[in-house]
Amino acid sequence: PPASQNNEQGSTLRDLLTTTAGKLRLGSTDAGIAFAPVYSTGTPSGKSGRTMPNILDDIIASVVENKIPPNRTPKMNVKSEIKDEPKDDRKCILDDSSKLYNDIQYSWICDKHVLWLRDHKNSNNWKLFKECWKQGRPVLVSGMHKKMNFSLWKAESISLDFGNQQADILNCKDSVISNTNVKEFWDGFEDVSKRQKIKNGETALLKLKDWPSGEDFKAMMPARYEDLLKSLPLPEYCSPEGKLNLASHLPGFFVRPDLGPRLCSAYGEYPSEVERVAATKDHDIGTTNLHIEVSDVVNILVYVGIAKGNGVLSKSGVLKKFEEEDLDDLLRKRLKDSSELPGALWHIYAGKDADKIREFLQKIAKEQGLEVLPEHDPIRDQSWYVNKKLRQRLFEEYGVKTCTVIQFLGDAIILPAGALHQV
């Protein structure tokens, strides 16, 4: 190039990379661009070797990382770069987080599998979140209800505004779905005496199936929609306009999954003495069976009803039911906090365990004399709630440990796509 040409303009690829190296750090996402070497263990023919794109990646990464002057040839040391990478990313985060993120209030729960961000207002939460999110781990953020207009989410408020709407209501005890007036559901939400009965006289355990959802939610409940959006945790990731929300930046020709929001409402299970005997059998009931979402999900518990009526467990009885679970010590401590209101019980599994869980459920189905068809997928079909006895067997026979989380009022549970869960 002519001597008069300004090297700052990037007269060669090497010049360009060198002049920008100071602005970029290897693996940095803050700059919006990340250069990382890509290594290949073999070629399509099966012979060991490295392809040209991989070599170029090495050169780019080496130049940017080391800021090699234009008159020097970059020396690549692939082995040393691989050797220096931490073998256990989770251990690395746990070791470094207390030093790097001492301005963030957080804890690790569920055998250090779940990150709990305790201060929803901290604007730096996303920095620790992204390190955890890289590994596909669930995150819990507490206190979201403090940002919301609580009166909008009360059961009687929703019933008053939308009681005349029709919706699908699922009875979780017999899996029967009926299209009925929404008011019937809300009338029994906190008054057990007004709940429907099923054939054998048991009280129905009803769930309002994803009503309303998506565009219907926004059109029907504009005030609640706006209240929810302004209260989302980690807005960089969770807000529809979040700069790190990948779905927000997909080109229009992509077919997106249903990103919601949707309202999920269900009765709690408060068995009478007669029903409690049946509940000791090996058929515990969940309001959401084991399944996988195709996109990342944030679930905020916006309201917890306090049921009344015959057969309802006392508050101490409810807490005792929670305490029977295999809980983290920090969750047990939250249960004893009178200012906390527990509302939902989650069992979460890592996506990598899906095949083992699928095999296990098919095995249990055969033991119970159920027909198992080749095309049947127990997870996709959402046909199982894995009770306590089965969760223990799953661990003993397949080494798959259940992550048990109690969701309190105002808790946001953020799950990566592919994580299995039931509620």
HELIX and SHEET records of a PDB file:
HELIX    1   1 ASN A    7  GLN A    9  5                                   3    
HELIX    2   2 LEU A   13  ALA A   21  1                                   9    
HELIX    3   3 MET A   52  ASN A   66  1                                  15    
HELIX    4   4 VAL A   78  ASP A   84  1                                   7    
HELIX    5   5 ASP A   89  LEU A  100  1                                  12    
HELIX    6   6 ASN A  125  TRP A  133  1                                   9    
HELIX    7   7 MET A  144  LYS A  147  5                                   4    
HELIX    8   8 PHE A  150  TRP A  153  5                                   4    
HELIX    9   9 ALA A  155  PHE A  162  1                                   8    
HELIX   10  10 VAL A  182  ASP A  187  1                                   6    
HELIX   11  11 VAL A  192  LYS A  194  5                                   3    
HELIX   12  12 GLY A  214  MET A  220  1                                   7    
HELIX   13  13 PRO A  222  LYS A  230  1                                   9    
HELIX   14  14 PRO A  235  CYS A  238  1                                   4    
HELIX   15  15 LEU A  246  HIS A  249  5                                   4    
HELIX   16  16 GLU A  273  ALA A  279  1                                   7    
HELIX   17  17 LYS A  315  GLU A  323  1                                   9    
HELIX   18  18 ASP A  329  LEU A  335  1                                   7    
HELIX   19  19 GLY A  351  ASP A  353  5                                   3    
HELIX   20  20 ALA A  354  GLU A  367  1                                  14    
HELIX   21  21 LYS A  388  TYR A  398  1                                  11    
SHEET    1   A 5 TYR A 106  ILE A 109  0                                        
SHEET    2   A 5 VAL A 114  LEU A 117 -1                                        
SHEET    3   A 5 VAL A 139  VAL A 141  1                                        
SHEET    4   A 5 ALA A 412  LEU A 415 -1                                        
SHEET    5   A 5 VAL A 297  ILE A 300 -1                                        
SHEET    1   B 4 VAL A 176  ASN A 181  0                                        
SHEET    2   B 4 GLN A 166  ASN A 171 -1                                        
SHEET    3   B 4 LEU A 206  LEU A 208 -1                                        
SHEET    4   B 4 SER A 265  ALA A 266 -1                                        
SHEET    1   C 4 HIS A 291  ILE A 292  0                                        
SHEET    2   C 4 LEU A 420  GLN A 422 -1                                        
SHEET    3   C 4 PRO A 342  TYR A 349 -1                                        
SHEET    4   C 4 CYS A 403  PHE A 408 -1                                        
END                                                                             
